[in-house]
């Protein structure tokens, strides 16, 4: 077998990498996290001013976005979220998450081994200082030994409702068909959002939940404020937000593909 000269081999390798990059760009996926800093995101932690990264909760290390509590003395219900600066309507979001470490001792038991990503979220600019969770739909992430559920990728509805099989569902947690995964294991999560029409949760490439018509809950105080300000009842767009719910968690490969309406 003849050998390829080094210079030609390097050129071929460079050409191959360029081709792979071009193909990645052509398929519509775009990174939401640059692997270097929190550009394009806004922090809001309960009881803290907008934009304050209290106790260095959100940090970037080795290309990974980390939620950390090593500098917290007490949790004191300091629930936080990291919001995209842009709102989205029709898209597929995919990311990988990994639970690690331990939550502060005073965190609620249900918040331990519990995190998630919010979709169709209100803007952090519209939240009150002490507000713990944005009015939104949550794709909930749980790990083994969590007390908040029996599987990952449930739908949680802070200030919202949804429809399944033609019926309005007002339960706070809607179970997925997934399972638990161990702490320290990377899990691939994907959520397909078709405006107000339909939302699909997938874990490691498998569909585990599907629902329709996410909407504000007129009985909820936070939703009432949004409705009074002129927000529509039916949710068709909103910000994305990664949770800091007391449990250390890592995120990587956060990407979005916008879809035609």
Residue pairs with C-beta under 8 A, 6 or more apart in sequence:
4 12
27 257
28 257
28 258
29 94
29 255
29 256
29 257
30 255
30 256
30 257
30 258
31 254
31 255
32 40
32 84
32 93
32 240
32 254
32 255
32 256
33 40
33 41
33 65
33 251
33 252
33 254
34 40
35 60
35 63
35 64
35 252
36 60
36 63
37 60
38 53
38 58
38 60
38 65
38 82
40 84
40 85
40 86
41 58
41 82
41 83
41 84
41 85
42 50
42 51
42 82
42 83
42 84
42 85
42 124
43 50
43 51
43 52
43 53
43 57
43 58
43 80
43 81
43 82
43 83
43 124
44 50
44 51
44 80
44 81
44 83
44 124
44 127
44 134
45 52
45 53
45 54
45 57
45 78
45 79
45 80
45 81
45 244
46 77
46 78
46 79
46 80
46 129
46 130
46 131
46 132
47 76
47 77
47 78
47 129
47 130
48 54
48 78
48 80
48 129
49 129
50 124
50 125
50 127
53 59
54 78
54 80
55 69
55 71
55 72
56 68
56 71
57 67
57 68
57 69
57 71
57 72
57 80
57 244
58 65
58 66
58 67
58 68
58 80
58 82
58 244
59 65
59 66
59 68
60 66
63 252
64 250
64 251
64 252
65 82
65 242
65 250
65 251
65 252
65 254
66 248
66 249
66 250
66 251
67 115
67 242
67 243
67 244
67 247
67 248
67 249
67 250
67 251
68 101
68 248
69 75
69 101
69 103
69 104
69 246
69 248
70 101
72 78
72 104
73 104
74 104
74 106
75 103
75 104
75 106
75 107
75 246
76 106
77 108
77 132
78 246
79 111
79 132
79 133
79 243
79 244
79 245
79 246
80 243
80 244
80 245
81 118
81 121
81 124
81 133
81 134
81 241
81 242
81 243
81 244
82 241
82 242
82 244
83 121
83 123
83 124
83 134
83 239
83 240
83 241
84 239
84 240
84 241
85 239
86 239
87 123
87 237
87 238
87 239
88 193
88 237
88 238
88 239
88 240
88 256
88 258
89 193
89 195
89 236
89 237
89 261
90 193
90 194
90 195
90 258
90 259
90 260
90 261
91 192
91 193
91 256
91 257
91 258
91 259
92 190
92 191
92 192
92 193
92 256
92 257
92 259
93 117
93 119
93 190
93 191
93 193
93 240
93 254
93 255
93 256
94 188
94 189
94 190
94 191
94 253
94 254
94 255
94 256
94 257
95 117
95 188
95 189
95 190
95 251
95 252
95 253
95 254
95 255
96 186
96 187
96 188
96 189
96 251
96 252
96 253
97 115
97 141
97 186
97 187
97 189
97 249
97 250
97 251
98 184
98 185
98 186
98 187
98 249
98 250
98 252
99 113
99 115
99 141
99 143
99 183
99 184
99 247
99 248
99 249
100 183
100 184
100 248
100 249
100 250
101 247
101 248
102 112
102 248
103 111
103 112
103 113
103 246
103 247
103 248
104 246
107 246
107 247
108 246
109 147
110 146
110 147
110 148
111 148
111 245
111 246
111 247
112 146
112 147
112 246
112 247
113 142
113 143
113 144
113 145
113 146
113 147
113 148
113 183
113 247
114 140
114 141
114 142
114 146
114 148
114 245
114 246
114 247
115 140
115 141
115 242
115 243
115 244
115 245
115 247
115 249
116 138
116 139
116 140
116 141
116 156
116 243
116 245
117 138
117 139
117 141
117 189
117 191
117 240
117 241
117 242
117 243
118 133
118 134
118 136
118 137
118 138
118 139
118 239
118 240
118 241
118 242
118 243
119 136
119 137
119 138
119 139
119 191
119 193
119 199
119 214
119 238
119 240
120 136
120 137
120 160
120 193
120 214
120 235
120 236
120 237
120 238
121 134
121 135
121 136
121 238
121 239
121 240
121 241
122 134
122 135
122 136
122 222
122 226
122 231
122 238
122 239
123 239
124 134
124 239
124 241
126 225
126 226
126 229
127 134
131 222
133 158
133 159
134 158
134 239
134 241
135 158
135 159
135 160
135 216
135 220
135 222
135 223
135 226
136 158
136 159
136 160
136 238
136 241
137 155
137 156
137 157
137 160
137 162
137 199
137 214
137 235
138 155
138 156
138 157
138 158
138 243
139 153
139 154
139 155
139 189
139 191
139 201
140 148
140 149
140 152
140 153
140 154
140 155
140 156
140 173
141 152
141 153
141 187
141 189
141 249
142 148
142 149
142 151
142 152
142 154
142 180
143 152
143 180
143 181
143 182
143 183
144 180
144 181
144 182
144 183
145 183
146 180
148 173
149 173
149 175
150 175
150 180
151 175
151 176
151 177
151 178
151 179
151 180
151 208
152 176
152 178
152 179
152 180
152 181
152 187
152 189
152 203
153 176
153 178
153 189
153 201
153 202
153 203
153 208
153 209
154 173
154 174
154 175
154 176
154 209
155 162
155 173
155 174
155 176
155 199
155 201
155 209
155 211
156 172
156 173
156 174
157 171
157 172
157 173
157 174
157 217
158 172
158 220
158 222
159 216
159 217
159 220
159 221
159 222
159 223
159 226
160 214
160 215
160 216
160 217
160 220
160 223
160 235
161 168
161 169
161 170
161 214
161 215
161 216
161 217
162 168
162 169
162 174
162 199
162 211
162 212
162 213
162 214
162 215
163 169
163 211
163 212
163 213
163 215
164 174
164 210
164 211
164 212
169 211
170 217
174 209
174 211
175 209
176 201
176 203
176 208
176 209
177 208
177 209
178 201
178 203
178 206
178 208
178 209
181 187
186 252
187 203
187 204
188 203
188 204
188 205
189 201
189 202
189 203
190 201
190 202
190 203
190 205
191 199
191 200
191 201
191 202
192 198
192 199
192 200
192 202
192 259
193 199
194 259
195 236
195 237
195 261
196 213
196 214
196 215
196 234
196 235
196 236
197 212
197 213
198 210
198 211
198 212
199 210
199 211
199 212
199 214
200 207
200 209
200 210
201 207
201 208
201 209
201 210
202 208
213 234
214 234
214 235
215 233
215 234
215 235
216 223
216 226
216 227
216 231
216 232
216 233
216 234
216 235
217 223
218 224
218 227
218 233
227 233
240 256
242 251
243 249
